[in-house]
Amino acid sequence: MKAKIFTNDFNRIIAATKGFVSKNDTRKLYKFIRLEFHSADSSVTAVAVDGYRLSVEHAVCECDEDFVAYINADTKLPRSAEASVEVANGETIIRCGDHIYGCRMMDGEFLDWENVLPKDDPTFRFGVNGEYLLSALQAAKVSCGKSFKQPVVLEFRGELTPVILRTNKDDIKMVLPVRIRGGTLMKTTPRRDSFAATTDDRYSDKVCPACGYGIRRDEATARDQNGKICHADCIREENDE
C-alpha cells in the first residue's frame, strides 16, 4: 500500500483539516487526520472530526490500491517536492527526500463521515464572500467579549437576501450574498433586483459578470436607477461570453 503526492497538495489538505481534530482522549482516532487513498480516480481524501465539526479535503495523487492511513495533524512536508505515503507494520510512513515521518496506527473506529452528511437537497444555496463572512465572525467574537460562550445566531431569509449574524437582540453584523449561477459564484453587488431593470421586460435575465447589473436586451448595457451606464469592461465581458 503506497501512494505518491506532491507536497504542496499534501500540505494544503492537512492545513485545511488540522483545526478540526479532537483535543481530548475520548476517541483517540479523532486526534489524527484520516487519509483515504483511492486508486480508481487517483485521489486522496483528508478527513478530520472532533465530534462537533467535520472537515473534508481532496487532492490528486498516485496510488496502487485503496488504503487508509492516519497522520499527526502537525505534519508538514518540504514545499515543491514529491512524497510517498505507505502503511507498513501498523505504521504510516511518509518519505520526502532525506526526511522520514512516521505515525503509529491507532486502534479504534473512525466516524463513517459520508453517512452523516445530509442526503436530501438543500432548501436553498447561499453564496457569500468568504473574507467578508470571516471578518463578520471575527467582529462577532469581539462583540461577545472575545469569547463565544453564547452562540452566534445566523439568520437566512433567502438566497438573495443578506445573512445576519446576531450576538444579541441589538448587535448585528450583515454580509451581502453573491449570486450562484450554474455552480459558479457570480459577483452581484449591488443585487440586480435593486435596480429599475427588475420590472422592465427590456432587460434579459443575464447579469453583468463584472458588476452584477442587469443587461439590456437591445443595447447589452447595464444601467442603475440613476441611468448610469456600466463601464466599457463590463459591456466587453458580456459580449465575449
C-alpha positions, -999 to +999 in steps of 0.1 A: +000+000+000+018+031-013+009+064-028+028+094-042+017+130-038+030+165-045+039+180-011+022+214-018-011+194-022-004+174+008+003+204+030-028+222+017-052+194+027-035+190+061-037+227+068-073+228+059-083+199+082-059+201+112-080+226+130-108+201+132-091+173+151-102+165+186-083+178+216-095+152+241-087+115+245-123+102+245-118+089+209-081+087+202-085+083+164-102+117+163-068+133+173-054+123+139-062+132+103-075+103+083-062+099+047-083+078+023-064+068-008-085+058-039-067+042-068-097+043-092-096+081-095-061+087-082-072+108-053-068+112-016-094+124+009-083+140+041-108+139+070-108+154+104-135+154+130-139+163+167-175+153+174-189+188+166-172+197+133-161+179+102-135+189+075-131+170+042-104+179+016-094+163-016-062+162-037-047+143-066-022+115-060-009+083-075-016+050-056-015+013-064-045+003-043-071+017-019-059+021+016-063+043+047-036+060+068-036+082+098-012+110+104-005+137+131-022+170+125+011+189+128+027+171+099+042+195+073+064+185+044+090+205+024+075+225-004+076+217-041+087+181-038+073+146-042+064+124-012+055+088-008+029+076+018+027+040+028+013+018+056+036-010+069+036-029+101+009-008+116+026+025+109+021+053+084+054+062+069+060+093+047+092+098+028+102+131+012+138+135+001+160+129+031+131+132+055+110+104+070+078+110+090+061+083+109+028+078+128+017+046+145-018+035+136-042+036+165-069+011+173-105+023+173-134+032+150-134+064+129-166+083+120-184+070+089-183+106+077-200+100+043-231+086+060-235+116+084-237+141+055-272+153+047-286+133+018-316+155+009-314+185-014-308+219+003-337+242+007-316+269-009-279+276-016-264+307-003-232+322-017-211+347+002-176+362+000-155+341+024-134+370+036-164+391+044-180+363+063-148+356+082-144+393+092-181+394+103-174+363+126-143+379+140-162+411+147-190+390+163-164+374+186-152+409+197-189+418+204-192+387+226-162+398+247-137+378+226-153+345+237-180+325+220-196+314+253-230+321+238-239+310+203-238+334+173-272+333+156-271+333+117-304+344+101-311+334+065-342+346+047-334+336+011-306+330-013-305+367-024-311+384+009-283+394+033-272+370+061-274+385+096-251+374+124-267+383+157-248+382+190-277+396+210-310+413+202-295+446+191-259+439+179-257+425+144-233+420+115-246+418+080-230+402+049-244+406+014-247+375-008-232+367-042-253+351-069-246+314-076-253+305-113-245+271-127-223+263-097-202+295-103-202+323-078-212+355-097-204+389-084-237+407-078-230+437-056-253+456-058-280+430-064-299+431-098-333+432-082-324+465-065-324+482-099-352+496-121-344+468-146-362+443-124-397+452-136-386+461-172-390+434-198-364+452-220-338+436-197-327+400-201-322+375-172-284+379-177-263+398-152-231+416-160-203+394-147-182+424-137-207+445-117-239+425-113-262+449-131-290+437-153-281+435-190-305+453-215-316+431-244-312+458-271-281+476-260-263+449-240-255+476-214-265+479-178-279+509-160-286+516-124-315+535-111-298+568-120-294+557-156-256+554-154-242+530-180-217+504-169-181+509-178-168+495-211-151+465-195-185+453-182-200+455-217-170+439-233-171+409-209-207+404-216-202+404-254-173+380-251-195+353-235 
